[in-house]
Amino acid sequence: MRKLFVVVAVCLFAPALAMAASAAGPTGFDQPPLLVIHWDTDTIAGELIETSVVIHTTGATEITEMRDGKPAQILRGIASNANFRAFNAALANGQVAVERGGCGESTADGPIAYEVTWYGQGARFNTFKVGADLGGCSTQLTHMIETILKLVSDVRPAPGTQAFPRPRK
């Protein structure tokens, strides 16, 4: 009798638990970071926007924007499977573990440079910097940076992405 009660309880409450879990929002933010990319943007209006993105080993992505030194917005979302696969392939193809950067130029209005830090297994990591105008960079490095930025730009408007602080209603 007791086993039957447990089975019935699980059958009745499982949909509610699944809905509660999906309402909790994105997961995977407790996993180690795989890559951090940072860039500063000088706008034509003279505003400085600092953007840092942490992409975790699960595709969980945190985007933090600071405007003129003050927190503006934090976004948390999950990269799509296709974007995360393309991202990992671009990192491998571009040899992110040994990349040295040092190419590219800053742009007149927009991002100045990208600073990328990749975290490998154990204590392995690599940091390099490239100008936001990727002219003069290798094809693999250009593709790597463009793929990282595509993942970020696709996570931003994704339906499951959460914004903090939340807009007041």
N, C-alpha and C positions, 0 to 999 in steps of 0.2 A: 504494500500500500504506500509506504513511504517513497519507494522508487518511482511509482506512478505519479505521486504528487510533485516530485522534483522534475520529472520529464514534462508534466503539464505546465509547471511554473516556468521552466526554461522556454517552452514553446510560446507561452503567452507574453513573456517579458522580453524575449530576444529582439523583436522588432523595435521596442522602445529603447533598449540598450543600444542597438545599432544607430538609431536616430540620434540619441544623446551623444554617441561617439562622433558622428559626423558633424554635429552642431558644435563640437568642441573646437573645430578648426584644424588647421594644418598640423601635421606631426613630423618628427624627424629632426627637430631643432636641438634635441639633446645629443645628436650624433656629432662626431668631430667635424671641424671645417675641412673642406677639400681645397677651397680656393677663396681668397679675398681679393677683390679688385677695388681700387680707390681712385677717384678722379675729382679734380676741382674744375668748376666751370665759372668763367668770368663772363657775365652776360653783357650785352651792349648797354644795358641800363646801369651797369656798375655794381650789380649784385654778385656776391660770391656764393656759390652753391657747392658744398662739399658732399660727395656721394661715396658711401662705402657699401659694398655688397659682400655678404658672406654666403657662400654656396656650400652646404653641408654634403657629406658623403651619400646622403639619401636623395638629394635634389631639393631639400628644404632650402629656401632662399630668403635671406633677410636683407632688405634695402633700407639704409638709413640716410636721410638727407638733412643737412644742416644749412640754414640760410643765414648768412652774415653772423656765423658763430652761434646761432640759436637752433635748437632742435625744431625741425619743420615737420617731418613725417617719418614714420617707420612703417614699412610694409613687410608682411610675412606671407609667403606663399610657397607652393610646391611646383617645381619645373615639370612640364609634361614629360612623359617617357621619351618621346621623340627628341625633344630639346635636350634632355639629360644624356641620351645616347650620343647625339651629335656633339655635345659639349665634351664628353669623355673621349670620343674619337678625335676631336680637334686637339685636346690636351696631349694625347698619345702621339698623334701625327706631328704636332708642333714641338714635341720633346720638351714639355714644360719643365721637367726636372733639371734640364741643363741650359735652358734659354737664358741669354744674357741681356736681351733688349738693346737699348742704346740707339734705336733708330726712330724715325718719324720726327715730326715737328708739332709744335703747339698750333692751335687754330685761333683765328682772330676773335670769333664769338662762339663760345662753346667750350667743350672740354679742352684742357691744356695738355695733360698727359695721363696715361694710365699706369698705375703702379699695381703689379700683380704679385701676390704671394701664394704659392702653391705649397700644400702640406702633404708630404708622402707618409709612408709608414715609419713608425718610430719617431726619431728626431729629425728625419729628412725634411728639408724645405728648400724653396728657391724663391728669391724675390728679384724682380727686374722691372724696369720702367721703359715705356715707349711713348713717343709723342702721339697725340690724338689723331693727327693727320699721319696715317701709316705709310705714306710714300717713303720708299727706300727700305722698308722692312721686307723680310722674306715672305714668300707666298704662304708658307705654313704658319708663320707668326701672325700675319694679317688675318688669315682664316681663323686662327685661334681666338684673337681678340674680337673679331666680328661675331663669332659663334657665342662667346661669353656674353657680349652685349645683346645679342638676339635673345638668349635665354632670359636675361634681365628684363628686356623690354616686353617679352611675352608673359613673364610672371606678373608684372605690374598690373595689367587689367584683367587677369584671370579671375573667374568667378569665385574661387575659393580663397583668394588673397585677402588678408585682413589688414586694415590700416589702423595705426595707433599714432597719436590719439585719435579716437573715433570722432567723426564730425558730430557736433551737437544737433539734435533735432528740435 
